[in-house]
Amino acid sequence: MKKESSHRTNVMVQILDTQHATWQGTVTWIDTGRKESFRSALELLRLIDSAQLAQQTAASSPADG
């Protein structure tokens, strides 16, 4: 069985407002300082998921050299 390595992404979520029964705010990636705004909880989850996927892709690609 193939063992997958664990990848962690540390984020800080700041909820600034709630409208239409969902959240609006910002998410900041602690490791990189990247900051994105989101307009719904679903958009927040998609942002975090895309960043996690990008990190896993970068970690699994061979290094240049």
PyRosetta script that sets phi, psi and omega in degrees:
from pyrosetta import init, pose_from_sequence

init()
pose = pose_from_sequence("MKKESSHRTNVMVQILDTQHATWQGTVTWIDTGRKESFRSALELLRLIDSAQLAQQTAASSPADG")
pose.set_psi(1, 134.2)
pose.set_omega(1, -177.5)
pose.set_phi(2, -78.4)
pose.set_psi(2, 127.6)
pose.set_omega(2, 177.9)
pose.set_phi(3, -90.5)
pose.set_psi(3, 125.9)
pose.set_omega(3, 179.1)
pose.set_phi(4, -92.5)
pose.set_psi(4, 138.9)
pose.set_omega(4, 177.3)
pose.set_phi(5, -78.4)
pose.set_psi(5, 147.9)
pose.set_omega(5, -179.2)
pose.set_phi(6, -88.9)
pose.set_psi(6, 140.6)
pose.set_omega(6, 177.5)
pose.set_phi(7, -122.7)
pose.set_psi(7, 131.6)
pose.set_omega(7, 179.2)
pose.set_phi(8, -113.7)
pose.set_psi(8, 141.4)
pose.set_omega(8, 173.8)
pose.set_phi(9, -125.7)
pose.set_psi(9, 119.9)
pose.set_omega(9, 179.4)
pose.set_phi(10, -96.4)
pose.set_psi(10, 123.6)
pose.set_omega(10, 180.0)
pose.set_phi(11, -130.1)
pose.set_psi(11, 154.6)
pose.set_omega(11, 172.7)
pose.set_phi(12, -118.5)
pose.set_psi(12, 123.4)
pose.set_omega(12, -179.2)
pose.set_phi(13, -104.8)
pose.set_psi(13, 128.9)
pose.set_omega(13, 178.8)
pose.set_phi(14, -119.1)
pose.set_psi(14, 113.1)
pose.set_omega(14, 178.2)
pose.set_phi(15, -86.9)
pose.set_psi(15, 118.4)
pose.set_omega(15, -177.0)
pose.set_phi(16, -99.4)
pose.set_psi(16, -27.9)
pose.set_omega(16, -175.5)
pose.set_phi(17, -161.0)
pose.set_psi(17, 162.2)
pose.set_omega(17, 171.2)
pose.set_phi(18, -130.0)
pose.set_psi(18, 127.9)
pose.set_omega(18, 176.6)
pose.set_phi(19, -142.3)
pose.set_psi(19, 145.7)
pose.set_omega(19, 177.7)
pose.set_phi(20, 54.9)
pose.set_psi(20, 39.9)
pose.set_omega(20, 176.5)
pose.set_phi(21, 60.1)
pose.set_psi(21, 31.9)
pose.set_omega(21, 175.8)
pose.set_phi(22, -148.1)
pose.set_psi(22, 173.3)
pose.set_omega(22, -174.8)
pose.set_phi(23, -96.0)
pose.set_psi(23, 150.0)
pose.set_omega(23, 167.4)
pose.set_phi(24, -129.8)
pose.set_psi(24, 142.0)
pose.set_omega(24, -179.6)
pose.set_phi(25, 174.2)
pose.set_psi(25, -152.5)
pose.set_omega(25, -179.4)
pose.set_phi(26, -131.0)
pose.set_psi(26, 152.3)
pose.set_omega(26, 173.1)
pose.set_phi(27, -124.9)
pose.set_psi(27, 132.6)
pose.set_omega(27, -179.7)
pose.set_phi(28, -121.0)
pose.set_psi(28, 127.4)
pose.set_omega(28, 175.8)
pose.set_phi(29, -82.5)
pose.set_psi(29, 118.8)
pose.set_omega(29, -174.6)
pose.set_phi(30, -63.6)
pose.set_psi(30, -42.3)
pose.set_omega(30, -175.3)
pose.set_phi(31, -67.3)
pose.set_psi(31, -36.6)
pose.set_omega(31, -173.6)
pose.set_phi(32, -109.5)
pose.set_psi(32, -18.0)
pose.set_omega(32, -177.5)
pose.set_phi(33, 83.2)
pose.set_psi(33, 0.6)
pose.set_omega(33, 179.4)
pose.set_phi(34, -63.3)
pose.set_psi(34, 138.3)
pose.set_omega(34, -178.6)
pose.set_phi(35, -132.2)
pose.set_psi(35, 129.8)
pose.set_omega(35, -179.3)
pose.set_phi(36, -132.2)
pose.set_psi(36, 145.9)
pose.set_omega(36, 173.6)
pose.set_phi(37, -93.3)
pose.set_psi(37, 151.6)
pose.set_omega(37, 175.1)
pose.set_phi(38, -135.0)
pose.set_psi(38, 153.0)
pose.set_omega(38, -176.9)
pose.set_phi(39, -111.1)
pose.set_psi(39, -3.9)
pose.set_omega(39, 178.3)
pose.set_phi(40, -157.3)
pose.set_psi(40, 162.7)
pose.set_omega(40, 177.9)
pose.set_phi(41, -62.8)
pose.set_psi(41, -36.9)
pose.set_omega(41, 178.1)
pose.set_phi(42, -64.0)
pose.set_psi(42, -42.0)
pose.set_omega(42, 177.4)
pose.set_phi(43, -63.6)
pose.set_psi(43, -38.0)
pose.set_omega(43, 175.6)
pose.set_phi(44, -59.0)
pose.set_psi(44, -48.9)
pose.set_omega(44, 179.5)
pose.set_phi(45, -61.6)
pose.set_psi(45, -39.8)
pose.set_omega(45, 178.5)
pose.set_phi(46, -65.6)
pose.set_psi(46, -38.9)
pose.set_omega(46, 177.4)
pose.set_phi(47, -62.5)
pose.set_psi(47, -47.7)
pose.set_omega(47, -179.2)
pose.set_phi(48, -64.9)
pose.set_psi(48, -41.9)
pose.set_omega(48, 179.8)
pose.set_phi(49, -63.7)
pose.set_psi(49, -43.0)
pose.set_omega(49, -179.8)
pose.set_phi(50, -66.0)
pose.set_psi(50, -36.1)
pose.set_omega(50, 177.7)
pose.set_phi(51, -68.3)
pose.set_psi(51, -39.8)
pose.set_omega(51, 178.4)
pose.set_phi(52, -64.7)
pose.set_psi(52, -43.5)
pose.set_omega(52, 178.9)
pose.set_phi(53, -62.8)
pose.set_psi(53, -41.9)
pose.set_omega(53, 178.9)
pose.set_phi(54, -63.8)
pose.set_psi(54, -38.9)
pose.set_omega(54, 179.2)
pose.set_phi(55, -66.3)
pose.set_psi(55, -42.0)
pose.set_omega(55, 179.2)
pose.set_phi(56, -65.6)
pose.set_psi(56, -39.7)
pose.set_omega(56, 178.7)
pose.set_phi(57, -64.2)
pose.set_psi(57, -44.2)
pose.set_omega(57, 179.5)
pose.set_phi(58, -64.6)
pose.set_psi(58, -37.4)
pose.set_omega(58, -178.9)
pose.set_phi(59, -71.6)
pose.set_psi(59, -28.6)
pose.set_omega(59, -177.2)
pose.set_phi(60, -91.5)
pose.set_psi(60, -13.3)
pose.set_omega(60, 179.1)
pose.set_phi(61, -79.0)
pose.set_psi(61, 145.8)
pose.set_omega(61, -179.3)
pose.set_phi(62, -67.5)
pose.set_psi(62, 146.4)
pose.set_omega(62, 179.1)
pose.set_phi(63, -73.6)
pose.set_psi(63, 144.5)
pose.set_omega(63, 176.5)
pose.set_phi(64, -72.5)
pose.set_psi(64, 143.8)
pose.set_omega(64, 176.3)
pose.set_phi(65, 151.3)
pose.dump_pdb("model.pdb")
